[in-house]
């Protein structure tokens, strides 16, 4: 099996775990109290900044013709998945 496929499968597994962790925090008692709501607000703000800056950078790279359309599409998918992974990590660090 090719190493890129193995890395891709690991990446998808980590992303799935992150989404599950993120959703479990939102539905938990800790996520519904005042501190949990503050953590969720900070996480949304953090994730929005990542997406906003990332999309801007990717569009600039596309405008100067560094990326093709296919590479831009794949990079957007990776950016969104990484955003969920970083959001789950952010909640984990703030939740301690």
Secondary structure, 3 states (H helix, E strand, C coil): CCHHHHHHHHHHHHHHHHHHHHHHHHHCHHHHCHHHHHHHHHHHHHHHHHHHHHHHHHHHHHHCCCCCHHHHHHHHHHHHHHHHHHHHHHHHHHHC
